[in-house]
Amino acid sequence: MEVFAEIMKYIQTFEKYGCKEYENGTKLYGHAPFIAPKAYSFRVFSALSEQEVAKLEQDMNREIPIVYRSFLTKNANGLNLFNTTLCFYGLRKSYCRSLEATPEPFSLLELNKFERPKNSKESYFFIGGYDSDLSKLYINIEDGTVHFCKRWDATSLLKWNSFEEMILLETRRLLTLHNDRGELLVPHEKTLPI
């Protein structure tokens, strides 16, 4: 995904503020002590194997849309932008809360099996969301569009043509709301796309 290469260029500019890599390849960028002593602005979780994705699909009892499956296996098992301002979910392998534990993404299984908003259609595959109000993002597998909705209501409030378009435009937009160090320049609720 060429779009992901562009996003990684943005994220890697934060390496100058500190970077931490774990044995499994998960990488944190931009140490952010203004958030918390051990916080980082970005978390890029190491990509999944095809077998891990197949097991996740089995556990969810549904297929992952091809574009998101490709993201999980070729790019990252989830991604956190500006701490947890915008998160893309993946396979959570552990719930260990130790500060020394390898960071894990938020769970696609939880999101798609137990936290689906009302009026969600079967064709909606939830991929992540925003921490300001716990609103969500989903891919409509019927046409590949991505939608923004409230936490407990799947009514689309904003639509992008594709996953690639959404992740690139949202990354660029969030960059404009933070200074070069990663500190938020606007009230937290302004991090939402609408």
N, C-alpha and C positions, 0 to 999 in steps of 0.2 A: 504494500500500500504506500504509494509515493507520498500521499498526504501525511502519513505517519512520520516519514523522514523529515518533512517540514516541521511538524509538531516537535519532534525530538531536537531539531536545531534550536527552537525557542527554549525548550527545557534545559538543554545543555549549556545555554548561556548562564544558567544559575550555578553551574559547577564551581565557579570562582568563590561562591559562598560556602562551599563544602559539599562533599559527595560521600555517600556510604554505599558500599556494595556488599551483598550477602552471598553466601556460598552457592545458592541456587540461581544467582544472576539478577535477583531483584535489586533495583538501584534507587536510592533516594538522592534528590538534587536540591540544593539551596537550603542549607541549614537556616532555620527560622526561629531563633530564640525569642523573637518578639511575640510568637504564638505560644511556645512552651520550650523549656530547656532542650529537649531532644527532638523538636519538631522539624520537619522539612517541608518545603513548598510543594515538591512533586514526588510522587511515588510511581515508579514504573515496575510493575510486577512481572517476573520472568514468564515468558510465553509457555503455553501448554503443549503437551504432546497430543497427537491425534487420539491416542488411547484415553488420555485424561478427558478430552472433550467428549468422546463417545460415552464414557462413564457418567459425565455430568448430564448429558442428554438422557441417558437411561434413568438417572435419579430424578430428573425433572419430568420425565415421561413426555418429552417433546424435543423436536429438532431445533437447533440454534440456527438462525438465518445465516446463509453462506457468508455474507459480508462480515458479520460479527464473529463467526467461527474462524474466518481468516485472520481477523484482528487478534483473536485469542491465541492462535497457533503461530502466527508469523511475527506479531508485534509485541503484544503484552497480555498477560492474564489479568487485565484490568489496569486502571490508571487513575490516579488522584491528582487533580490540578489545583494548585494553590491550597495546599493542605487537604481539606475535604470540600472545598467550594463546589467543585463538580467532580463526580466520581463515576467511572465506568467499572461495572462489576465483573467478577470472574469466578473462578473456582476457589472457594475457601477451603484449604486443606487442614487448617488447625484453628482452634479457638483459644490458644494459649495467650494470655495477656501479659506475660513477662516482658519487661523492657528489653531483654536480651533476645527475645524470640524474633525470628524472621517475620517481617510485616506480611500481612495477608490482605487481599482485596475484600471488599464487601461481597456478599454471596448472591450469585445469579439464581441459585436454587431457592433461597429464601424469597427473593424478589418475585420470581415467577410462579412459585408454588403457594406461598403463604401470605404475601403482601400485595397481591394484585388488587388494584382499585376496583370499585364497583363499575359496572357497565364495561368491563374489559372484554373485548372480543377474543376469540381463540387465536385470531391472526396477530394479536399484539404480543410482541416479545419485548419484555422490559430489560433495559441495558444499564440503567444507572439513574443518577439524579443529582439534585442540588441540596446542600446542607442548610441553606437559609430557611426553607420551609418544608423540606423533605419532599418537594415535588419530584416528578419522575420523567424519564425519557423512555420511549419505546419505539421499536421498529414495527411497522405494519408489514407483515410478510407478504401481503397481497400485492403491494406495489413498491416496496423498498423505502417508502417515505419514513422519516423519523418525526416523532411528535413529542411535544412538551405537555404535561398534564399535572394537575394537582395530586397530592399524596393519595387521596382516597376516591378520586373521580377521574376516570380515563378520558373524559371529554377533551379533545385536542384543543389546546389554546394557541399553539404555534406549530408550524410544520416546516421541515426541510425536505429537499428532494431526495437526499441520500444520507447514509451514515457518514461518508467521507465529507460531504458538504457541512453537515452539522458539527462534526468534531473539529474541523479546521476553523470554521467561522466562530464557534464558541471559544476555542483556544485563543484566537486573535482578539476577540472581544474582551475576554477576561484579562489578557495582558494589558489592555488599555486602562483597566480599572485598578491596576496595581503599579507601584513604583518599581524601579529597576532592582530593588532589594526583595520585592515580593510582598510588600506591605500594602494592604487595601487602602485605596484613596477615597472610597465612597462608602455610604452606609451599607451594611451587609445585605440588606434586602435588594439593593441595586445590582447584586451579582446575578439575579435571575434574568432570563432572557426577555421577559416582558414586564 
